[in-house]
Amino acid sequence: MISSKTIYLAQPRGFCAGVERAILIVEESLKKFGAPIYVRHEIIHNAYVVKDFESRGVVFVNDLSLVPKGAILIFSAHGVSKAVRFEADEHGLTVFDATCPLVAKVHAEVVRLKERGYQIIMIGHHGHPEVEGTMGQIDESIYLIERVSDVANLNFSESDLLAYVTQTTLSIDETSEITAALVQRYPQIHAPKRQDICYATQNRQDAVKKMAPHVDVVIVVGSQNSSNSKRLQELASSLHIPAYLVDDPKQIQNKWFRGVANVGITAGASAPEALTAKIIEVVGVICQAKILAMDGIEEGVNFSLPKTLLEAA
């Protein structure tokens, strides 16, 4: 066996309130209506969760033409554009909306800003479903940037009404350089309220920073298409700590722990604790280490389920 001292568990880690709500919406729909239940896009970005739901009769689609008329459809936690909502209505689908309330707040803000005459800059990742959903709330006057260098390519004047919003799975730390560049070039730009930034993304990144001085390698539980999970891996790497993103215990390799004293384990906001527990167990066997749960923020956020679902027969 490879010898190690301690496995540090980041706190907080794993599911956030928006993810828990989305999963409960699917669970409640299965209970009330039975399979098949259709979900537009993956309900959350986690292969373990998606496979489990598929085994129970949940069908994930990106094209609503694949959904039978009158079927039950759930919008994923990432949110959808107005065009997708219209298409669902046109198909006569019964829709339950699992959009994270924090994402829904950004959607509402984009609409309000557009109505007030603002040009809107969105900071986010091209092709991410949340970005597509947010930008799809309005037909025009919204522009995507992904990095600091994109700011130089913007062609607004100092007299333009400008505002920016961000993808919720980015943190304040991640966007600080971009927002600083925006403010420097356009001092008049309207910034979002701090509470519109996803608390869970920031908290999980802060927990990795707190854990970093104690560990020699970090395991991040999460899928490759999970934005917030990949950011945790990138954060650890930026602190000069080898970091590996896994969503299956079989992916863990013994060589990662050679010459390692302490291991850190965290999980993205879309990673279930059941999966994290399996990965902790495998790492524990490899390293023969004691487990230490770190102190951290206890998140008490809860989001209610849609009334339409709770009242459905």
C-alpha positions in Angstrom: 0.0 0.0 0.0 1.0 3.6 -0.6 1.4 5.5 2.7 -0.3 8.8 3.3 -1.2 10.8 6.3 -4.6 12.5 5.9 -7.4 12.9 3.4 -8.8 16.4 3.8 -12.4 16.9 2.8 -13.3 20.4 1.7 -16.3 22.1 3.2 -18.6 23.0 1.5 -18.6 20.5 -1.4 -21.1 18.8 -3.6 -24.7 19.7 -4.3 -25.9 23.3 -4.1 -29.5 24.3 -3.5 -30.3 24.8 -7.2 -29.0 21.4 -8.1 -30.9 19.7 -5.2 -34.1 21.5 -6.4 -33.7 20.4 -10.0 -33.2 16.7 -8.9 -36.2 16.8 -6.6 -38.3 18.2 -9.5 -37.4 15.1 -11.6 -37.9 12.7 -8.6 -41.3 14.2 -7.9 -42.3 14.1 -11.6 -41.4 10.4 -11.8 -43.4 9.8 -8.6 -46.5 11.6 -9.8 -46.5 10.8 -13.5 -44.3 7.8 -14.0 -41.9 7.2 -16.9 -41.1 8.4 -19.4 -40.3 11.9 -18.2 -38.5 14.2 -20.7 -35.8 16.7 -19.7 -34.5 19.4 -22.0 -30.7 19.0 -21.8 -29.0 17.1 -18.9 -30.8 18.1 -15.7 -27.4 18.8 -14.2 -23.9 18.2 -15.6 -23.1 15.0 -13.8 -22.8 11.6 -15.6 -23.6 9.6 -12.4 -26.9 11.4 -11.9 -27.9 11.3 -15.6 -27.2 7.6 -15.9 -29.3 6.9 -12.8 -32.2 8.9 -14.1 -32.0 7.2 -17.5 -32.2 3.8 -15.9 -35.5 4.9 -14.3 -37.1 6.2 -17.5 -36.0 9.8 -17.8 -35.2 10.8 -21.4 -32.8 13.7 -22.0 -33.2 15.6 -25.2 -31.8 18.7 -26.9 -34.4 18.7 -29.6 -38.0 19.2 -28.5 -39.3 17.5 -31.7 -38.2 14.2 -30.0 -40.7 14.8 -27.2 -44.3 13.4 -27.9 -47.1 16.0 -27.8 -48.6 16.3 -24.3 -45.7 14.7 -22.6 -44.1 15.9 -19.3 -41.0 18.1 -20.0 -38.6 19.6 -17.5 -36.3 22.4 -18.2 -32.8 21.8 -16.8 -31.2 23.7 -13.9 -29.2 25.7 -16.5 -32.3 27.4 -17.9 -33.6 27.8 -21.4 -34.1 30.6 -24.0 -37.5 32.2 -24.7 -37.5 30.4 -28.0 -37.4 27.0 -26.3 -40.2 28.0 -24.0 -42.3 29.0 -27.0 -41.5 25.7 -28.7 -42.6 23.7 -25.7 -45.9 25.6 -25.6 -46.4 25.0 -29.4 -45.9 21.3 -28.7 -48.5 21.3 -26.0 -46.1 20.0 -23.4 -46.6 20.0 -19.7 -43.6 21.9 -18.5 -42.0 22.0 -15.0 -39.1 24.5 -14.8 -36.0 23.4 -12.9 -34.0 26.5 -13.8 -31.9 27.5 -10.8 -33.5 30.5 -9.1 -30.1 32.3 -9.3 -30.0 31.8 -13.1 -33.7 32.9 -13.3 -32.6 36.1 -11.5 -30.0 36.8 -14.2 -32.6 36.1 -16.9 -35.0 38.7 -15.3 -32.2 41.2 -15.0 -31.2 40.9 -18.6 -34.8 41.6 -19.7 -35.0 44.6 -17.3 -31.8 46.0 -18.6 -32.8 45.6 -22.2 -36.1 47.4 -21.5 -34.2 50.3 -19.9 -32.1 50.6 -23.1 -28.9 49.0 -22.0 -26.4 47.1 -24.2 -25.5 44.0 -22.2 -22.2 42.2 -22.0 -22.3 38.6 -20.8 -19.2 37.0 -19.2 -19.4 33.3 -19.7 -18.3 30.2 -21.7 -19.4 29.9 -25.4 -21.8 27.0 -25.9 -22.6 26.5 -22.3 -26.4 25.9 -21.9 -26.7 28.6 -19.2 -25.1 31.2 -21.5 -27.4 30.2 -24.4 -30.4 30.4 -22.1 -29.5 33.8 -20.7 -28.6 35.4 -24.0 -31.8 33.9 -25.4 -33.9 36.0 -23.1 -33.6 38.9 -25.5 -33.3 39.0 -29.3 -30.4 41.5 -29.5 -28.2 43.9 -27.6 -26.3 41.2 -25.7 -22.7 40.2 -26.4 -20.6 37.4 -25.0 -17.0 37.7 -23.8 -14.9 34.9 -22.3 -11.6 36.4 -21.4 -9.8 39.7 -20.7 -8.5 40.0 -24.3 -12.1 40.1 -25.6 -12.6 43.5 -23.9 -10.3 45.1 -26.4 -12.5 43.9 -29.2 -15.7 45.6 -27.9 -16.8 48.7 -29.9 -19.0 50.7 -27.5 -18.6 54.4 -26.9 -18.4 56.1 -23.5 -21.9 57.5 -24.0 -23.5 54.0 -24.5 -25.7 52.6 -21.7 -23.7 49.5 -20.8 -24.2 46.7 -18.3 -22.6 43.3 -17.7 -23.9 40.0 -16.2 -22.1 36.7 -15.6 -22.7 33.0 -16.0 -23.6 32.0 -12.4 -21.1 29.1 -12.3 -18.2 31.6 -12.5 -16.9 33.1 -9.3 -16.1 36.6 -8.4 -12.4 35.6 -8.4 -12.7 34.2 -11.9 -14.3 37.2 -13.4 -12.3 39.9 -11.5 -9.8 40.5 -14.2 -12.4 40.7 -16.9 -14.7 43.0 -14.9 -11.7 45.2 -14.0 -10.9 45.5 -17.7 -14.5 46.4 -18.5 -14.7 49.1 -15.8 -11.3 50.5 -16.9 -12.5 50.8 -20.5 -16.1 51.7 -19.7 -16.3 53.5 -16.4 -20.0 54.0 -16.8 -20.8 50.3 -17.0 -23.5 48.9 -14.7 -22.5 46.0 -12.5 -24.7 43.2 -11.2 -25.4 43.1 -7.5 -23.0 40.9 -5.5 -25.9 38.6 -4.4 -26.5 37.6 -8.1 -23.1 35.8 -8.1 -23.6 32.1 -7.3 -22.8 31.6 -3.6 -22.1 27.9 -4.1 -19.4 28.4 -6.8 -17.6 31.0 -4.7 -17.9 28.9 -1.5 -16.5 25.8 -3.1 -13.6 27.7 -4.6 -12.8 29.3 -1.2 -12.9 25.9 0.4 -10.2 24.6 -2.0 -8.0 27.7 -1.3 -8.4 26.9 2.4 -7.5 23.2 1.9 -4.6 23.9 -0.5 -1.8 24.6 2.0 -2.4 21.2 3.7 -2.4 18.9 0.6 -0.1 17.6 -2.1 -2.8 16.5 -4.6 -6.5 17.3 -5.1 -9.3 15.1 -6.4 -12.3 17.0 -7.7 -15.5 14.9 -8.0 -17.4 16.1 -11.0 -17.9 15.5 -14.7 -15.9 17.0 -17.6 -18.9 19.0 -18.8 -19.4 20.6 -15.4 -18.2 24.2 -15.5 -18.0 24.7 -11.7 -16.2 21.3 -11.3 -13.6 22.2 -13.9 -13.0 25.5 -12.3 -12.2 23.8 -9.0 -9.6 21.6 -10.8 -8.1 24.7 -12.5 -8.0 26.6 -9.2 -6.0 23.8 -7.5 -3.7 23.6 -10.5 -3.2 27.4 -10.4 -2.0 26.9 -6.8 0.6 24.5 -8.1 -1.2 21.4 -6.8 -1.8 18.4 -9.1 -5.5 18.1 -9.5 -7.7 15.4 -11.2 -11.3 15.6 -12.2 -13.2 12.3 -11.8 -16.8 11.1 -11.9 -16.2 7.4 -11.5 -14.1 5.6 -8.9 -12.6 3.5 -11.7 -10.9 6.6 -13.1 -8.7 6.9 -10.0 -5.0 5.9 -10.6 -2.6 4.7 -7.9 0.3 6.7 -9.5 -1.4 10.0 -8.6 -0.6 9.3 -4.9 3.0 8.2 -5.1 5.2 10.3 -2.9 2.1 12.2 -1.6 1.6 12.9 2.1 -1.9 14.5 2.1 -4.8 14.3 -0.3 -7.6 16.9 -0.7 -11.0 15.9 -2.0 -13.7 18.3 -3.0 -16.8 18.0 -5.3 -18.5 20.4 -7.7 -21.9 21.7 -7.1 -23.4 19.1 -9.4 -21.7 16.1 -7.8 -23.8 13.9 -5.5 -22.4 13.0 -2.0 -23.0 9.2 -2.8 -20.5 9.4 -5.6 -18.1 11.5 -3.5 -18.3 8.9 -0.7 -17.3 6.1 -3.1 -14.3 8.1 -4.3 -13.3 8.9 -0.7 -13.4 5.1 0.0 -11.2 4.2 -2.9 -8.6 6.9 -2.2 -8.7 5.8 1.5 -7.8 2.2 0.6 -5.0 3.3 -1.8 -3.5 5.7 0.7 -4.3 4.0 4.0 -5.1 7.5 5.4 -7.2 9.0 8.1 -10.0 11.3 7.0 -10.4 14.8 8.2 -13.5 16.9 7.4 -12.4 20.6 7.3 -14.3 23.4 8.9 -16.2 25.6 6.5 -19.4 27.5 5.7 -22.6 25.6 6.3 -24.9 26.5 3.5 -28.5 26.9 4.6 -30.0 27.9 1.3 -33.2 26.1 0.1 -35.3 26.7 -2.9 -38.9 25.6 -3.1 -40.4 23.4 -5.8 -42.7 24.8 -8.5 -46.3 25.2 -7.2 -47.5 23.7 -10.4 -45.7 20.5 -9.7 -46.7 20.3 -6.0 -50.3 20.9 -6.9 -50.3 18.5 -9.9 -52.5 15.4 -9.6 
